[in-house]
Amino acid sequence: METRLQVLFLCNANSARSLMGEALLNHMAGDLFEAHSAGVEPDAPHAHTLAALQEFGIPVEGLASESVERYADRHFDAVIILCEKAQQRCRDWQGRTDELIFWDIPDPRLYEGPTAYTRALRDIRGRLELWVAVKRRQQRRSQAQGASDACWPGVP
């Protein structure tokens, strides 16, 4: 069995956006990815975050806020930063990942009520759907190339 690509989502508090990214990616494409999340100033998962995920049928069991320091010595295939504050503080992540992505998703904690969380979740989901489609296509091409190389060893 092929190993899953390791992905880390980062944001400021790891209470909303990065938790959404982790839960969404594991739910959407857990066969290809193993997602984690962390924050530069971790806080508890926000109740509206968990409610929005559950509304979309995404499991929330085991979701917990983590500090970015927990993953400091680990290499990831992709690190996806979801806010400017985390982007400013995590610039040194380059070199410990094959792909560093920055999506500035508005912080739903700055708005009243649960609709901001639903908007953030939809925004992250839309971006992930495109990114996952690209990754799946790259994986298929890589597998096809490997099969071709096996059939014609030594032929460029």
Residue pairs with C-beta under 8 A, 6 or more apart in sequence:
4 30
4 31
4 32
4 33
4 34
5 32
5 33
5 34
5 77
5 78
5 135
6 33
6 34
6 36
6 74
6 75
6 76
6 77
6 78
7 25
7 33
7 34
7 35
7 36
7 76
7 77
7 78
7 79
7 80
8 35
8 36
8 37
8 38
8 71
8 74
8 76
8 78
8 79
8 80
8 97
9 17
9 18
9 19
9 21
9 22
9 25
9 35
9 36
9 37
9 38
9 79
9 80
9 81
9 82
10 18
10 37
10 38
10 39
10 40
10 68
10 79
10 80
10 81
10 82
10 86
10 90
10 93
11 17
11 18
11 37
11 39
11 40
11 81
11 82
11 83
11 85
11 86
11 105
11 107
12 39
12 40
12 41
12 83
12 85
12 86
12 107
13 39
13 41
13 42
13 43
13 65
13 109
14 37
14 38
14 39
14 42
14 43
14 65
14 66
14 67
15 39
15 42
15 43
15 44
15 45
15 46
15 49
15 65
15 109
16 45
16 46
16 48
16 49
16 107
16 108
16 109
16 117
16 120
17 82
17 83
17 105
17 107
17 108
17 120
17 124
18 37
18 38
18 39
18 82
18 86
19 37
19 45
19 49
19 53
19 63
19 65
20 49
20 52
20 53
20 120
20 121
20 124
21 35
21 37
21 80
21 82
21 124
21 128
22 35
22 36
22 37
22 63
23 35
23 53
23 58
23 59
23 60
23 63
24 35
24 53
24 58
24 121
24 124
24 125
24 128
25 33
25 35
25 128
25 132
26 33
26 34
26 35
27 58
27 59
28 125
28 128
28 129
28 132
29 132
29 135
29 136
32 132
32 135
32 136
32 139
33 132
33 135
36 66
36 71
36 76
37 66
38 66
38 67
38 68
38 70
38 71
39 65
39 66
39 67
39 68
39 86
40 67
40 68
40 85
40 86
40 89
40 90
42 65
42 66
42 67
43 65
44 65
45 60
45 63
45 64
45 65
46 108
46 109
46 117
48 108
48 113
48 114
48 116
48 117
49 108
49 117
50 60
50 63
51 114
51 117
52 114
52 117
52 118
52 120
52 121
53 59
53 60
53 63
53 121
54 60
55 118
56 121
56 125
68 86
68 89
68 90
74 96
75 96
75 97
76 96
76 97
76 98
77 97
77 98
77 99
78 97
78 98
78 99
78 100
78 101
79 90
79 93
79 96
79 97
79 99
79 100
79 101
80 101
80 102
80 103
81 87
81 90
81 93
81 100
81 101
81 102
81 103
82 103
82 104
82 105
82 124
83 104
83 105
83 107
84 104
87 102
87 104
93 100
94 100
101 131
103 124
103 127
105 120
105 123
105 124
106 116
106 119
106 120
108 116
108 117
108 119
108 120
109 116
110 116
